[in-house]
Amino acid sequence: MRPIILAASASLLVLASACGASSAPQDARGGSTGAPLETRPPEGAGQSPAFANQTRAPSVQSDVSMAHSIVASGLVDPWGLAQMPDGSWLVTEKPGRLRIVTAQGQISEPVTGLPPVVARGQGGLLDVVIGPDFAQDRMIYWSFSEPRTGGNATSVARGVLSADGRSVQNASVIFRALPAYDGDKHFGSSLAFDPAGHLFITLGERSDAPMRPQAQDLGSHMGKTIRINADGSVPRDNPFVGQAGALPEIWSLGHRNAQGVAIQPGTGAAWTVEHGTRGGDEVNLDKAGANYGWPDVAYGIEYRGGAINAGVTAKEGTEQPVYYWDPVIAPGGMTFYTGSMFPAWSGNLLVAGLKEKHIARLVIENDRVVGEERLLVGLGSRIRDVAVGADGAVWAITDEEDGKLVRLAVQ
């Protein structure tokens, strides 16, 4: 076991009134509202949102004092984060290691029994979740880039975590994305169970120009959200079951590189977040059979400059994102806030920001974003994943060679 890393307060978000915001209008959740946080010009010059607050929603500032602490450090490129009933955390490291980190910061040796990964580029050991019946069967699920004939692709496996936490037993792959491709980008991949026990999996379209069109191809898993049962079988009510030429695991299509999925409390709806190019990071309400447009429809521009597919941002038969960022924040994982520590945040969406080094708190009303706040801005690190602990605190991991487990709580 590694030594415990003592938690130390590193920053403070002060009361809104102390920031001179007391004269600003108040939102329904007790925070002050104001001008949008983003003031830089958009990359997609001349592009207009499809509806009010689809981008650059009014800023919201929490009226509570909070601070973050570094609970553990020394994690190598951590990617996924999942809490177990005993309060400890499963944390994946992209090179292929799964570790357990206690709430006090003690980091385990790598858990044994996981299959090999392709740890290059954006590939490696990715997300991890506990199964719906973990308290009884100790089943965990993880996504990873798997070596294949002809290249690699994202796979999902499951296995039983031993009582001592040292190994995964009876590991088996329950889903393999097709086709394989010899690349190192856009694997996705985030995991979430809905209340009915369906597993949602997000998949990237593998980035390279020859692969982009597969996001629109129902005969390919690339650029799709997947929905399967916990054992890997296909739910009979999936939208493309029985359709000629369509892979039955597909839930939705037209995604670029979604690295976050979360199930909305109360509704059970799946929400996803995906990377755009230069502009156009998207939050989507991920509906059965829906087409989210990529690469035919997108906000922002190409990395090299110039329009994406002639600059089309809306097209009949495709869904608009609920929200988008331009310039991008480079979103990682996300979760809905359901804890008791920050009651004013109930039902808000928390999105990890890699490039912009913060957590975006999005206030959601009637499936629209009505406010945005930036959390953990004082940490100065790329935020890879975010979760809500049983204690109601917000927990996050940072994307770096000396990766950290961070706790944000009321001070």
PAVEXPA-637420 format. One record per residue (C-alpha): x, y, z; residue in three letters. Coordinates in steps of 0.2 Angstrom, whole numbers, m for minus. Layout:
BEGIN
xx	yy	zz	res
X	Y	Z	ALA
...
END
This chain:
BEGIN
xx	yy	zz	res
0	0	0	MET
6	18	m3	ARG
7	30	11	PRO
m9	40	15	ILE
m9	57	7	ILE
m15	69	20	LEU
m29	80	14	ALA
m25	99	14	ALA
m36	113	9	SER
m30	121	m7	ALA
m42	134	m12	SER
m58	143	m6	LEU
m73	149	m16	LEU
m81	163	m6	VAL
m98	168	m3	LEU
m107	177	m18	ALA
m110	192	m7	SER
m92	194	m3	ALA
m88	195	m22	CYS
m100	210	m24	GLY
m113	199	m33	ALA
m127	203	m20	SER
m135	215	m32	SER
m136	203	m46	ALA
m153	194	m49	PRO
m156	178	m40	GLN
m159	161	m48	ASP
m171	149	m41	ALA
m157	139	m33	ARG
m151	152	m21	GLY
m136	158	m31	GLY
m133	175	m40	SER
m134	176	m59	THR
m125	187	m71	GLY
m117	188	m88	ALA
m110	172	m97	PRO
m93	166	m91	LEU
m86	164	m108	GLU
m80	181	m115	THR
m68	175	m129	ARG
m74	175	m147	PRO
m81	159	m153	PRO
m71	148	m166	GLU
m87	146	m176	GLY
m88	164	m181	ALA
m105	168	m188	GLY
m113	153	m181	GLN
m129	156	m171	SER
m137	144	m157	PRO
m153	136	m161	ALA
m162	143	m145	PHE
m158	154	m131	ALA
m145	148	m118	ASN
m139	134	m130	GLN
m122	141	m127	THR
m115	154	m115	ARG
m129	153	m102	ALA
m130	166	m88	PRO
m117	163	m75	SER
m123	157	m58	VAL
m113	159	m42	GLN
m116	147	m27	SER
m120	156	m11	ASP
m110	144	0	VAL
m92	144	5	SER
m82	128	m1	MET
m65	122	m2	ALA
m56	107	m10	HIS
m43	95	m3	SER
m30	84	m11	ILE
m35	67	m4	VAL
m22	56	m14	ALA
m9	59	m27	SER
3	48	m37	GLY
m10	41	m48	LEU
m4	39	m66	VAL
m16	46	m79	ASP
m31	42	m69	PRO
m47	40	m81	TRP
m62	33	m72	GLY
m69	35	m54	LEU
m82	25	m45	ALA
m87	24	m27	GLN
m90	7	m18	MET
m102	5	m3	PRO
m88	6	10	ASP
m83	24	4	GLY
m68	19	m5	SER
m65	23	m24	TRP
m61	12	m39	LEU
m49	22	m50	VAL
m43	17	m67	THR
m26	22	m73	GLU
m24	23	m92	LYS
m9	13	m93	PRO
m19	m2	m88	GLY
m20	m3	m69	ARG
m35	m3	m58	LEU
m33	3	m40	ARG
m43	6	m24	ILE
m41	22	m15	VAL
m49	24	2	THR
m58	40	8	ALA
m42	44	18	GLN
m31	43	3	GLY
m23	26	4	GLN
m19	19	m13	ILE
m19	0	m16	SER
m7	m10	m27	GLU
m15	m14	m44	PRO
m29	m25	m44	VAL
m25	m41	m54	THR
m36	m51	m66	GLY
m40	m38	m79	LEU
m37	m42	m98	PRO
m23	m32	m107	PRO
m26	m15	m115	VAL
m19	m5	m129	VAL
m11	9	m119	ALA
m6	22	m132	ARG
m13	39	m137	GLY
m30	41	m130	GLN
m32	22	m127	GLY
m29	12	m111	GLY
m40	7	m96	LEU
m54	19	m97	LEU
m70	20	m86	ASP
m76	9	m72	VAL
m93	7	m63	VAL
m100	m5	m50	ILE
m114	m16	m55	GLY
m132	m13	m50	PRO
m131	m28	m37	ASP
m113	m25	m31	PHE
m118	m27	m13	ALA
m123	m44	m16	GLN
m112	m50	m31	ASP
m97	m38	m31	ARG
m98	m36	m50	MET
m88	m22	m58	ILE
m88	m16	m76	TYR
m74	m7	m85	TRP
m71	m1	m103	SER
m54	m2	m111	PHE
m45	m1	m128	SER
m43	m20	m133	GLU
m30	m27	m145	PRO
m38	m35	m160	ARG
m34	m42	m176	THR
m31	m28	m188	GLY
m29	m15	m174	GLY
m39	m11	m158	ASN
m56	m5	m152	ALA
m66	m1	m136	THR
m72	m16	m126	SER
m82	m18	m110	VAL
m78	m32	m97	ALA
m85	m37	m81	ARG
m79	m47	m66	GLY
m81	m50	m48	VAL
m70	m40	m36	LEU
m63	m51	m23	SER
m67	m48	m5	ALA
m50	m41	m1	ASP
m50	m30	m16	GLY
m34	m37	m23	ARG
m41	m46	m39	SER
m55	m47	m51	VAL
m61	m65	m54	GLN
m70	m73	m69	ASN
m67	m58	m80	ALA
m76	m58	m96	SER
m78	m46	m111	VAL
m97	m43	m113	ILE
m96	m30	m127	PHE
m84	m27	m142	ARG
m86	m12	m153	ALA
m84	m16	m171	LEU
m75	m13	m183	PRO
m57	m14	m176	ALA
m46	0	m182	TYR
m27	3	m181	ASP
m28	20	m172	GLY
m25	28	m156	ASP
m39	41	m154	LYS
m57	43	m149	HIS
m61	27	m140	PHE
m74	35	m129	GLY
m79	28	m117	SER
m90	31	m102	SER
m102	19	m93	LEU
m118	21	m83	ALA
m132	10	m77	PHE
m150	16	m78	ASP
m163	11	m65	PRO
m169	m4	m75	ALA
m151	m11	m76	GLY
m147	m6	m94	HIS
m128	m2	m96	LEU
m125	13	m107	PHE
m108	14	m116	ILE
m102	29	m126	THR
m90	26	m141	LEU
m80	38	m151	GLY
m79	37	m170	GLU
m59	35	m170	ARG
m55	53	m176	SER
m47	50	m192	ASP
m55	56	m208	ALA
m58	39	m216	PRO
m67	34	m200	MET
m78	49	m197	ARG
m93	43	m209	PRO
m95	28	m198	GLN
m103	39	m185	ALA
m118	39	m197	GLN
m117	20	m202	ASP
m129	9	m192	LEU
m118	m6	m197	GLY
m103	1	m186	SER
m102	4	m168	HIS
m91	19	m170	MET
m98	36	m165	GLY
m113	28	m156	LYS
m121	27	m139	THR
m123	8	m135	ILE
m136	1	m123	ARG
m135	m17	m117	ILE
m141	m28	m103	ASN
m129	m31	m88	ALA
m124	m48	m95	ASP
m120	m41	m113	GLY
m136	m46	m121	SER
m147	m34	m131	VAL
m163	m26	m124	PRO
m177	m31	m135	ARG
m183	m13	m135	ASP
m167	m6	m142	ASN
m172	6	m156	PRO
m163	m3	m171	PHE
m167	m21	m166	VAL
m173	m31	m181	GLY
m168	m17	m193	GLN
m158	m24	m208	ALA
m140	m19	m208	GLY
m141	m11	m191	ALA
m131	m17	m175	LEU
m144	m20	m162	PRO
m134	m13	m148	GLU
m135	4	m155	ILE
m145	17	m144	TRP
m141	33	m154	SER
m129	39	m168	LEU
m119	54	m174	GLY
m107	56	m160	HIS
m89	62	m161	ARG
m80	57	m145	ASN
m91	55	m130	ALA
m82	53	m114	GLN
m96	56	m102	GLY
m113	48	m98	VAL
m124	51	m84	ALA
m142	45	m79	ILE
m154	59	m74	GLN
m162	57	m57	PRO
m181	55	m58	GLY
m182	53	m76	THR
m169	39	m79	GLY
m164	48	m95	ALA
m146	46	m102	ALA
m136	62	m105	TRP
m120	62	m114	THR
m106	74	m117	VAL
m94	74	m131	GLU
m78	83	m138	HIS
m80	95	m152	GLY
m66	100	m163	THR
m61	119	m162	ARG
m78	123	m154	GLY
m93	112	m152	GLY
m91	102	m136	ASP
m109	96	m134	GLU
m121	90	m120	VAL
m134	79	m127	ASN
m150	72	m120	LEU
m147	55	m128	ASP
m163	48	m134	LYS
m167	31	m142	ALA
m164	31	m161	GLY
m159	49	m162	ALA
m145	56	m173	ASN
m134	69	m166	TYR
m127	74	m183	GLY
m108	71	m183	TRP
m99	73	m195	PRO
m113	81	m205	ASP
m119	94	m192	VAL
m108	102	m179	ALA
m104	118	m171	TYR
m86	125	m172	GLY
m73	123	m185	ILE
m59	110	m190	GLU
m43	109	m180	TYR
m34	115	m195	ARG
m46	129	m198	GLY
m60	130	m210	GLY
m78	124	m210	ALA
m84	107	m205	ILE
m95	100	m219	ASN
m98	118	m226	ALA
m102	124	m208	GLY
m119	116	m207	VAL
m125	117	m189	THR
m143	111	m191	ALA
m151	98	m202	LYS
m168	90	m203	GLU
m167	73	m195	GLY
m154	77	m182	THR
m154	83	m164	GLU
m148	99	m158	GLN
m136	98	m142	PRO
m145	104	m126	VAL
m129	114	m123	TYR
m112	118	m132	TYR
m96	126	m128	TRP
m86	137	m141	ASP
m72	138	m137	PRO
m71	121	m130	VAL
m68	115	m112	ILE
m63	98	m118	ALA
m76	88	m107	PRO
m72	72	m98	GLY
m84	63	m87	GLY
m100	70	m79	MET
m113	66	m66	THR
m129	73	m59	PHE
m128	80	m42	TYR
m139	71	m30	THR
m131	74	m13	GLY
m136	83	3	SER
m120	94	5	MET
m125	106	m8	PHE
m145	105	m9	PRO
m146	120	m20	ALA
m137	110	m34	TRP
m150	95	m34	SER
m152	89	m52	GLY
m138	100	m58	ASN
m126	92	m71	LEU
m107	92	m66	LEU
m95	91	m81	VAL
m77	88	m80	ALA
m66	100	m90	GLY
m49	95	m96	LEU
m43	110	m106	LYS
m51	123	m96	GLU
m46	115	m79	LYS
m63	116	m70	HIS
m79	107	m67	ILE
m94	115	m76	ALA
m110	116	m65	ARG
m125	117	m77	LEU
m142	121	m69	VAL
m155	111	m79	ILE
m173	116	m80	GLU
m185	108	m92	ASN
m170	99	m101	ASP
m162	116	m104	ARG
m147	125	m97	VAL
m152	140	m87	VAL
m135	144	m78	GLY
m117	139	m77	GLU
m104	140	m64	GLU
m85	135	m64	ARG
m79	125	m49	LEU
m62	119	m44	LEU
m54	133	m54	VAL
m41	136	m41	GLY
m34	118	m43	LEU
m26	122	m60	GLY
m27	104	m66	SER
m35	95	m80	ARG
m51	87	m73	ILE
m54	70	m80	ARG
m69	63	m71	ASP
m81	69	m57	VAL
m92	60	m45	ALA
m104	63	m30	VAL
m98	54	m14	GLY
m110	46	m2	ALA
m105	61	10	ASP
m112	73	m3	GLY
m95	80	m7	ALA
m90	82	m26	VAL
m75	71	m30	TRP
m64	72	m45	ALA
m48	65	m53	ILE
m35	75	m62	THR
m28	70	m79	ASP
m9	70	m76	GLU
6	58	m73	GLU
5	63	m54	ASP
m14	62	m54	GLY
m24	67	m39	LYS
m40	62	m31	LEU
m49	78	m25	VAL
m63	82	m13	ARG
m74	98	m15	LEU
m84	101	1	ALA
m93	115	11	VAL
m81	123	22	GLN
END
